[in-house]
Amino acid sequence: MGQKKGKEKRQANVVHMGQRKAQQEQPVIVLTNREVNEFLTSDALTALVQSKELRPRAAFRLITLINKLNEIQAVYEKARRALIDTYAMKDKKGEYVLTDANLPDGKIVKKAEHDFTDANRKIFNEELGLVWKKESSIPGKKTVINVADLPTGLLTTLDMIFLGKIIEFEE
């Protein structure tokens, strides 16, 4: 009876290890919050999305990818807003204090959203830097786009290198 339990346990471990290996082999795209922001604001990705010459399958995958990037960006933005709320100067009512900025030419401009004390600005920048570096995993393969399907001049070589982390360009 003791041998039977040991054998069942070994078999269960083998199955569990097999499941773990299968999970590890699934393709995943890993991006930092900074990279997500750069992709979402890039002219290259915008040009691809607006191209009417993409095959429907590639266009669908691209839109799916962008939706996932937008979800990650929303989490990042929530964290950024929380940091602003924590470290930005506020008055007694809890409203952000806006200070004037003196430009080198003597003009005075109002800051748009919020301001920090020097000490809080340093802490805010350090913590925001950590948030920028946080990685997110997007399950799935890179979107595959055939270069022959792209209009001539739509993307430069540098654009393709830049987008290569999320898109696989093939000939």
MDAnalysis code that builds the backbone (N, CA, C; Angstrom):
import MDAnalysis as mda
import numpy as np

u = mda.Universe.empty(513, n_residues=171, atom_resindex=np.repeat(np.arange(171), 3), trajectory=True)
u.add_TopologyAttr("name", ["N", "CA", "C"] * 171)
u.add_TopologyAttr("resid", np.arange(1, 172))
u.add_TopologyAttr("resname", ["MET", "GLY", "GLN", "LYS", "LYS", "GLY", "LYS", "GLU", "LYS", "ARG", "GLN", "ALA", "ASN", "VAL", "VAL", "HIS", "MET", "GLY", "GLN", "ARG", "LYS", "ALA", "GLN", "GLN", "GLU", "GLN", "PRO", "VAL", "ILE", "VAL", "LEU", "THR", "ASN", "ARG", "GLU", "VAL", "ASN", "GLU", "PHE", "LEU", "THR", "SER", "ASP", "ALA", "LEU", "THR", "ALA", "LEU", "VAL", "GLN", "SER", "LYS", "GLU", "LEU", "ARG", "PRO", "ARG", "ALA", "ALA", "PHE", "ARG", "LEU", "ILE", "THR", "LEU", "ILE", "ASN", "LYS", "LEU", "ASN", "GLU", "ILE", "GLN", "ALA", "VAL", "TYR", "GLU", "LYS", "ALA", "ARG", "ARG", "ALA", "LEU", "ILE", "ASP", "THR", "TYR", "ALA", "MET", "LYS", "ASP", "LYS", "LYS", "GLY", "GLU", "TYR", "VAL", "LEU", "THR", "ASP", "ALA", "ASN", "LEU", "PRO", "ASP", "GLY", "LYS", "ILE", "VAL", "LYS", "LYS", "ALA", "GLU", "HIS", "ASP", "PHE", "THR", "ASP", "ALA", "ASN", "ARG", "LYS", "ILE", "PHE", "ASN", "GLU", "GLU", "LEU", "GLY", "LEU", "VAL", "TRP", "LYS", "LYS", "GLU", "SER", "SER", "ILE", "PRO", "GLY", "LYS", "LYS", "THR", "VAL", "ILE", "ASN", "VAL", "ALA", "ASP", "LEU", "PRO", "THR", "GLY", "LEU", "LEU", "THR", "THR", "LEU", "ASP", "MET", "ILE", "PHE", "LEU", "GLY", "LYS", "ILE", "ILE", "GLU", "PHE", "GLU", "GLU"])
u.atoms.positions = np.array([
    [0.830, -1.190, 0.000],
    [0.000, 0.000, 0.000],
    [0.868, 1.243, 0.000],
    [1.973, 1.236, 0.767],
    [2.881, 2.372, 0.803],
    [3.531, 2.611, -0.544],
    [3.814, 1.504, -1.306],
    [4.407, 1.646, -2.626],
    [3.422, 2.282, -3.597],
    [2.160, 1.964, -3.449],
    [1.141, 2.490, -4.352],
    [1.018, 4.003, -4.206],
    [1.016, 4.486, -2.957],
    [0.932, 5.932, -2.729],
    [2.138, 6.637, -3.307],
    [3.329, 6.052, -3.125],
    [4.554, 6.657, -3.657],
    [4.530, 6.724, -5.169],
    [4.040, 5.657, -5.823],
    [3.959, 5.626, -7.285],
    [2.960, 6.666, -7.791],
    [1.793, 6.766, -7.130],
    [0.787, 7.761, -7.516],
    [1.340, 9.176, -7.370],
    [2.090, 9.377, -6.293],
    [2.666, 10.703, -6.056],
    [3.681, 11.048, -7.158],
    [4.523, 10.071, -7.536],
    [5.502, 10.312, -8.610],
    [4.792, 10.602, -9.922],
    [3.722, 9.876, -10.215],
    [2.970, 10.106, -11.444],
    [2.336, 11.490, -11.442],
    [1.813, 11.900, -10.298],
    [1.216, 13.233, -10.174],
    [2.279, 14.301, -10.397],
    [3.488, 14.078, -9.851],
    [4.581, 15.037, -10.052],
    [4.972, 15.135, -11.518],
    [4.995, 13.998, -12.219],
    [5.346, 13.995, -13.641],
    [4.305, 14.795, -14.425],
    [3.032, 14.586, -14.142],
    [1.978, 15.334, -14.823],
    [2.112, 16.816, -14.510],
    [2.338, 17.146, -13.232],
    [2.465, 18.546, -12.834],
    [3.649, 19.202, -13.542],
    [4.782, 18.495, -13.617],
    [5.954, 19.047, -14.290],
    [5.677, 19.225, -15.774],
    [4.920, 18.298, -16.377],
    [4.562, 18.419, -17.789],
    [3.688, 19.633, -18.043],
    [2.764, 19.896, -17.132],
    [1.912, 21.078, -17.265],
    [2.736, 22.346, -17.148],
    [3.666, 22.355, -16.207],
    [4.516, 23.523, -16.006],
    [5.356, 23.791, -17.253],
    [5.897, 22.715, -17.861],
    [6.707, 22.870, -19.061],
    [5.849, 23.428, -20.200],
    [4.624, 22.932, -20.336],
    [3.730, 23.418, -21.387],
    [3.418, 24.895, -21.178],
    [3.230, 25.307, -19.916],
    [2.955, 26.709, -19.632],
    [4.153, 27.580, -19.975],
    [5.357, 27.088, -19.719],
    [6.558, 27.864, -19.980],
    [6.811, 28.033, -21.469],
    [6.341, 27.101, -22.296],
    [6.598, 27.148, -23.721],
    [5.653, 28.072, -24.467],
    [4.602, 28.544, -23.831],
    [3.687, 29.449, -24.497],
    [4.403, 30.757, -24.781],
    [4.268, 31.273, -26.008],
    [4.957, 32.531, -26.319],
    [4.394, 33.694, -25.506],
    [5.294, 34.560, -25.110],
    [4.927, 35.721, -24.309],
    [5.766, 36.907, -24.780],
    [5.145, 38.053, -24.870],
    [5.856, 39.291, -25.159],
    [5.994, 40.027, -23.838],
    [7.213, 40.372, -23.456],
    [7.465, 41.067, -22.198],
    [7.896, 42.495, -22.524],
    [7.161, 43.458, -21.965],
    [7.429, 44.880, -22.211],
    [7.417, 45.655, -20.905],
    [8.245, 46.677, -20.829],
    [8.173, 47.592, -19.694],
    [7.066, 48.606, -19.962],
    [6.623, 49.283, -18.917],
    [5.612, 50.335, -19.090],
    [6.115, 51.424, -20.031],
    [7.404, 51.714, -19.951],
    [7.989, 52.720, -20.841],
    [7.863, 52.288, -22.304],
    [8.162, 51.009, -22.578],
    [8.047, 50.506, -23.945],
    [6.600, 50.536, -24.431],
    [5.675, 50.154, -23.559],
    [4.253, 50.196, -23.925],
    [3.878, 51.612, -24.330],
    [4.278, 52.592, -23.538],
    [3.987, 53.986, -23.838],
    [4.621, 54.403, -25.171],
    [5.868, 53.992, -25.395],
    [6.547, 54.351, -26.642],
    [5.851, 53.742, -27.849],
    [5.402, 52.491, -27.727],
    [4.691, 51.867, -28.846],
    [3.369, 52.563, -29.123],
    [2.614, 52.839, -28.071],
    [1.292, 53.444, -28.256],
    [1.360, 54.865, -28.803],
    [2.465, 55.546, -28.589],
    [2.589, 56.923, -29.078],
    [3.468, 57.022, -30.324],
    [3.847, 55.876, -30.886],
    [4.758, 55.903, -32.041],
    [4.015, 56.161, -33.347],
    [4.648, 56.928, -34.195],
    [4.103, 57.182, -35.532],
    [4.088, 55.900, -36.359],
    [5.076, 55.026, -36.131],
    [5.172, 53.788, -36.900],
    [3.967, 52.886, -36.652],
    [3.593, 52.704, -35.396],
    [2.442, 51.857, -35.077],
    [1.151, 52.505, -35.589],
    [1.065, 53.807, -35.458],
    [-0.101, 54.530, -35.974],
    [-0.225, 54.336, -37.481],
    [0.896, 54.423, -38.190],
    [0.882, 54.237, -39.648],
    [0.406, 52.834, -40.010],
    [0.858, 51.846, -39.258],
    [0.425, 50.471, -39.520],
    [-1.078, 50.308, -39.297],
    [-1.554, 50.840, -38.193],
    [-2.982, 50.724, -37.865],
    [-3.839, 51.406, -38.923],
    [-3.364, 52.512, -39.436],
    [-4.150, 53.273, -40.406],
    [-4.012, 52.744, -41.836],
    [-3.086, 51.819, -42.047],
    [-2.889, 51.262, -43.382],
    [-4.098, 50.438, -43.784],
    [-4.599, 50.694, -44.975],
    [-5.755, 49.959, -45.481],
    [-5.328, 48.701, -46.239],
    [-4.021, 48.492, -46.325],
    [-3.523, 47.367, -47.113],
    [-3.106, 46.161, -46.279],
    [-3.331, 46.213, -44.972],
    [-3.020, 45.060, -44.129],
    [-4.053, 43.972, -44.367],
    [-3.597, 42.737, -44.355],
    [-4.535, 41.622, -44.474],
    [-5.408, 41.596, -43.224],
    [-6.655, 41.150, -43.349],
    [-7.570, 41.154, -42.200],
    [-7.032, 40.430, -40.976],
    [-6.374, 39.289, -41.173],
    [-5.849, 38.534, -40.035],
    [-4.782, 39.339, -39.296],
    [-3.864, 39.955, -40.042],
    [-2.814, 40.771, -39.425],
    [-3.423, 41.996, -38.752],
    [-4.410, 42.613, -39.390],
    [-5.067, 43.784, -38.807],
    [-5.761, 43.408, -37.495],
    [-6.435, 42.256, -37.477],
    [-7.109, 41.794, -36.261],
    [-6.102, 41.572, -35.148],
    [-4.995, 40.891, -35.447],
    [-3.965, 40.644, -34.430],
    [-3.372, 41.955, -33.930],
    [-3.175, 42.878, -34.836],
    [-2.608, 44.169, -34.457],
    [-3.557, 44.924, -33.523],
    [-4.826, 44.941, -33.836],
    [-5.815, 45.606, -32.980],
    [-5.896, 44.915, -31.628],
    [-5.844, 43.577, -31.609],
    [-5.852, 42.829, -30.352],
    [-4.641, 43.205, -29.506],
    [-3.481, 43.282, -30.141],
    [-2.252, 43.674, -29.447],
    [-2.382, 45.088, -28.879],
    [-2.891, 46.002, -29.668],
    [-3.037, 47.389, -29.213],
    [-4.011, 47.464, -28.037],
    [-5.071, 46.673, -28.068],
    [-6.003, 46.643, -26.933],
    [-5.299, 46.184, -25.662],
    [-4.430, 45.177, -25.781],
    [-3.672, 44.703, -24.618],
    [-2.701, 45.778, -24.139],
    [-2.059, 46.462, -25.076],
    [-1.153, 47.557, -24.703],
    [-1.921, 48.668, -23.987],
    [-3.123, 48.965, -24.461],
    [-3.947, 49.990, -23.812],
    [-4.335, 49.589, -22.386],
    [-4.594, 48.303, -22.159],
    [-4.912, 47.827, -20.804],
    [-3.716, 48.043, -19.869],
    [-2.520, 47.718, -20.356],
    [-1.305, 47.919, -19.558],
    [-1.100, 49.403, -19.302],
    [-1.316, 50.227, -20.319],
    [-1.151, 51.675, -20.191],
    [-2.128, 52.242, -19.166],
    [-3.338, 51.710, -19.108],
    [-4.331, 52.190, -18.140],
    [-3.874, 51.902, -16.704],
    [-3.281, 50.737, -16.476],
    [-2.765, 50.399, -15.147],
    [-1.606, 51.328, -14.795],
    [-0.726, 51.567, -15.763],
    [0.394, 52.493, -15.545],
    [-0.132, 53.892, -15.192],
    [-1.105, 54.358, -15.951],
    [-1.643, 55.707, -15.725],
    [-2.279, 55.816, -14.349],
    [-2.943, 54.772, -13.906],
    [-3.537, 54.767, -12.562],
    [-2.439, 54.884, -11.502],
    [-1.336, 54.157, -11.686],
    [-0.211, 54.228, -10.743],
    [0.431, 55.616, -10.774],
    [0.561, 56.186, -11.963],
    [1.154, 57.532, -12.092],
    [0.276, 58.566, -11.389],
    [-1.033, 58.464, -11.591],
    [-1.961, 59.409, -10.944],
    [-1.898, 59.259, -9.417],
    [-1.751, 58.026, -8.929],
    [-1.646, 57.800, -7.484],
    [-0.382, 58.449, -6.936],
    [0.714, 58.374, -7.679],
    [1.958, 59.029, -7.257],
    [1.791, 60.551, -7.248],
    [1.143, 61.078, -8.256],
    [0.888, 62.524, -8.298],
    [0.048, 62.921, -7.096],
    [-0.988, 62.141, -6.834],
    [-1.867, 62.449, -5.707],
    [-1.108, 62.411, -4.385],
    [-0.144, 61.514, -4.284],
    [0.640, 61.377, -3.054],
    [1.649, 62.512, -2.884],
    [2.325, 62.895, -3.956],
    [3.475, 63.793, -3.830],
    [3.254, 65.224, -4.310],
    [2.223, 65.491, -5.068],
    [1.996, 66.849, -5.563],
    [1.546, 67.760, -4.418],
    [1.879, 69.039, -4.538],
    [1.474, 70.019, -3.517],
    [-0.032, 70.229, -3.595],
    [-0.660, 70.315, -2.399],
    [-2.104, 70.538, -2.320],
    [-2.385, 71.631, -1.297],
    [-3.512, 72.304, -1.493],
    [-3.921, 73.306, -0.506],
    [-4.765, 72.621, 0.573],
    [-5.335, 73.422, 1.470],
    [-6.116, 72.876, 2.578],
    [-7.355, 72.117, 2.108],
    [-7.864, 72.461, 0.939],
    [-9.042, 71.796, 0.399],
    [-8.687, 70.497, -0.340],
    [-7.392, 70.232, -0.460],
    [-6.955, 69.035, -1.172],
    [-6.807, 69.234, -2.670],
    [-6.908, 70.488, -3.105],
    [-6.747, 70.799, -4.528],
    [-5.261, 70.975, -4.836],
    [-4.865, 70.606, -6.035],
    [-3.464, 70.772, -6.418],
    [-3.088, 72.251, -6.448],
    [-1.903, 72.524, -5.954],
    [-1.380, 73.885, -5.981],
    [-0.587, 74.048, -7.270],
    [-0.967, 75.031, -8.046],
    [-0.252, 75.313, -9.291],
    [0.618, 76.537, -9.077],
    [1.872, 76.435, -9.434],
    [2.775, 77.565, -9.295],
    [3.132, 78.090, -10.669],
    [3.559, 79.323, -10.692],
    [3.990, 79.911, -11.948],
    [5.420, 79.496, -12.238],
    [5.725, 79.364, -13.504],
    [7.094, 79.051, -13.911],
    [7.651, 80.258, -14.646],
    [8.840, 80.641, -14.308],
    [9.499, 81.742, -14.987],
    [10.350, 81.192, -16.117],
    [10.057, 81.627, -17.306],
    [10.840, 81.195, -18.444],
    [12.073, 82.078, -18.580],
    [13.104, 81.583, -19.260],
    [14.334, 82.371, -19.416],
    [14.110, 83.745, -20.050],
    [13.091, 83.878, -20.879],
    [12.848, 85.175, -21.522],
    [12.016, 86.117, -20.652],
    [11.753, 85.709, -19.395],
    [11.040, 86.576, -18.467],
    [9.536, 86.360, -18.447],
    [9.006, 85.571, -19.362],
    [7.571, 85.303, -19.378],
    [7.213, 84.374, -18.220],
    [5.984, 84.501, -17.741],
    [5.493, 83.648, -16.664],
    [4.360, 82.798, -17.223],
    [4.456, 81.510, -17.003],
    [3.405, 80.611, -17.474],
    [2.866, 79.814, -16.295],
    [1.604, 79.466, -16.375],
    [0.987, 78.616, -15.356],
    [1.315, 77.166, -15.685],
    [1.656, 76.412, -14.671],
    [1.858, 74.981, -14.880],
    [0.499, 74.344, -15.084],
    [0.463, 73.374, -15.932],
    [-0.816, 72.835, -16.382],
    [-1.574, 72.015, -15.341],
    [-0.886, 71.197, -14.561],
    [-1.639, 70.221, -13.787],
    [-1.296, 70.213, -12.304],
    [-0.025, 70.181, -11.970],
    [0.388, 70.031, -10.577],
    [1.850, 70.453, -10.427],
    [2.271, 70.609, -9.192],
    [3.658, 70.951, -8.913],
    [4.092, 70.203, -7.660],
    [5.400, 70.117, -7.470],
    [5.971, 69.385, -6.346],
    [6.969, 70.262, -5.613],
    [7.156, 69.980, -4.342],
    [8.301, 70.576, -3.653],
    [9.532, 69.872, -4.211],
    [10.697, 70.453, -4.022],
    [11.911, 69.827, -4.555],
    [12.110, 68.422, -3.999],
    [11.886, 68.248, -2.686],
    [12.069, 66.933, -2.059],
    [11.067, 65.924, -2.625],
    [9.801, 66.339, -2.754],
    [8.779, 65.433, -3.279],
    [8.981, 65.132, -4.756],
    [9.507, 66.101, -5.503],
    [9.769, 65.878, -6.927],
    [10.797, 64.757, -7.092],
    [11.824, 64.776, -6.240],
    [12.855, 63.752, -6.318],
    [12.255, 62.370, -6.021],
    [11.458, 62.274, -4.963],
    [10.829, 61.001, -4.602],
    [9.868, 60.551, -5.703],
    [9.059, 61.495, -6.199],
    [8.113, 61.184, -7.275],
    [8.852, 60.631, -8.495],
    [9.919, 61.295, -8.914],
    [10.670, 60.847, -10.088],
    [11.281, 59.465, -9.882],
    [11.798, 59.210, -8.678],
    [12.365, 57.888, -8.391],
    [11.292, 56.809, -8.458],
    [10.154, 57.065, -7.835],
    [9.083, 56.060, -7.821],
    [8.462, 55.887, -9.210],
    [8.329, 56.984, -9.936],
    [7.799, 56.887, -11.293],
    [8.775, 56.094, -12.173],
    [10.075, 56.279, -11.944],
    [11.073, 55.507, -12.678],
    [10.906, 54.011, -12.453],
    [10.581, 53.626, -11.223],
    [10.328, 52.206, -10.926],
    [9.081, 51.705, -11.656],
    [8.068, 52.550, -11.721],
    [6.844, 52.177, -12.427],
    [7.137, 52.041, -13.928],
    [7.957, 52.931, -14.477],
    [8.340, 52.862, -15.898],
    [9.015, 51.535, -16.215],
    [9.822, 51.040, -15.253],
    [10.620, 49.827, -15.485],
    [9.844, 48.537, -15.254],
    [8.664, 48.633, -14.640],
    [7.878, 47.429, -14.358],
    [7.506, 46.743, -15.667],
    [7.693, 45.434, -15.676],
    [7.414, 44.665, -16.877],
    [6.027, 44.028, -16.821],
    [5.428, 43.917, -17.979],
    [4.155, 43.226, -18.134],
    [4.327, 42.171, -19.215],
    [3.629, 41.077, -19.049],
    [3.681, 39.998, -20.027],
    [2.380, 39.958, -20.813],
    [2.529, 39.873, -22.110],
    [1.375, 39.744, -22.988],
    [1.434, 38.341, -23.584],
    [0.487, 37.476, -23.209],
    [0.525, 36.114, -23.737],
    [0.258, 36.110, -25.238],
    [0.961, 35.249, -25.930],
    [0.741, 35.105, -27.365],
    [1.972, 35.445, -28.169],
    [1.866, 35.141, -29.444],
    [2.964, 35.393, -30.370],
    [2.949, 36.846, -30.826],
    [4.067, 37.237, -31.412],
    [4.117, 38.549, -32.056],
    [3.154, 38.535, -33.247],
    [2.626, 39.685, -33.571],
    [1.813, 39.827, -34.765],
    [2.735, 39.688, -35.975],
    [2.352, 38.853, -36.918],
    [3.175, 38.628, -38.108],
    [2.614, 39.457, -39.260],
    [3.484, 40.231, -39.876],
    [3.098, 41.055, -41.019],
    [4.099, 40.805, -42.136],
    [3.583, 40.489, -43.297],
    [4.420, 40.275, -44.456],
    [4.816, 41.633, -45.021],
    [6.117, 41.839, -45.178],
    [6.625, 43.121, -45.662],
    [6.069, 43.436, -47.046],
    [5.838, 42.402, -47.852],
    [5.302, 42.615, -49.195],
    [3.890, 43.195, -49.170],
    [3.178, 43.020, -48.055],
    [1.813, 43.543, -47.933],
    [1.784, 45.029, -47.570],
    [2.935, 45.584, -47.192],
    [2.977, 46.985, -46.772],
    [3.201, 47.900, -47.962],
    [2.525, 49.028, -47.987],
    [2.783, 49.990, -49.054],
    [4.231, 50.479, -48.990],
    [4.811, 50.703, -50.130],
    [6.180, 51.187, -50.193],
    [6.300, 52.497, -49.426],
    [7.299, 52.562, -48.549],
    [7.561, 53.789, -47.801],
    [6.739, 53.963, -46.536],
    [5.843, 53.018, -46.228],
    [5.021, 53.153, -45.025],
    [5.883, 53.130, -43.771],
    [6.816, 52.181, -43.720],
    [7.708, 52.059, -42.573],
    [9.158, 52.099, -43.039],
    [9.989, 52.724, -42.238],
    [11.422, 52.711, -42.507],
    [12.030, 51.481, -41.862],
    [13.280, 51.224, -42.176],
    [13.988, 50.120, -41.536],
    [14.030, 50.325, -40.031],
    [14.272, 51.564, -39.595],
    [14.296, 51.856, -38.158],
    [12.936, 51.606, -37.507],
    [11.859, 51.941, -38.223],
    [10.514, 51.649, -37.701],
    [10.341, 50.150, -37.471],
    [10.796, 49.352, -38.433],
    [10.642, 47.905, -38.309],
    [11.505, 47.347, -37.180],
    [12.688, 47.890, -37.006],
    [13.535, 47.463, -35.884],
    [12.849, 47.814, -34.572],
    [12.319, 49.041, -34.479],
    [11.623, 49.501, -33.281],
    [10.422, 48.605, -32.966],
    [9.613, 48.308, -33.976],
    [8.395, 47.512, -33.773],
    [8.688, 46.016, -33.660],
    [9.932, 45.625, -33.905],
    [10.298, 44.222, -33.905],
    [10.076, 43.501, -32.593],
    [9.947, 44.221, -31.520],
    [9.696, 43.582, -30.228],
    [8.253, 43.089, -30.110],
    [7.351, 43.671, -30.900],
    [5.943, 43.271, -30.820],
    [5.389, 42.735, -32.152],
    [6.132, 42.979, -33.238],
    [5.668, 42.562, -34.549],
    [6.797, 41.809, -35.248],
    [6.449, 40.699, -35.859],
    [7.428, 39.951, -36.642],
    [7.184, 40.276, -38.111],
    [8.182, 40.891, -38.722],
    [8.089, 41.206, -40.144],
    [8.730, 40.070, -40.929],
    [8.005, 39.545, -41.901],
    [8.547, 38.450, -42.706],
    [8.459, 38.802, -44.185],
    [9.307, 38.122, -44.951],
    [9.320, 38.361, -46.389],
    [8.419, 37.382, -47.096],
])
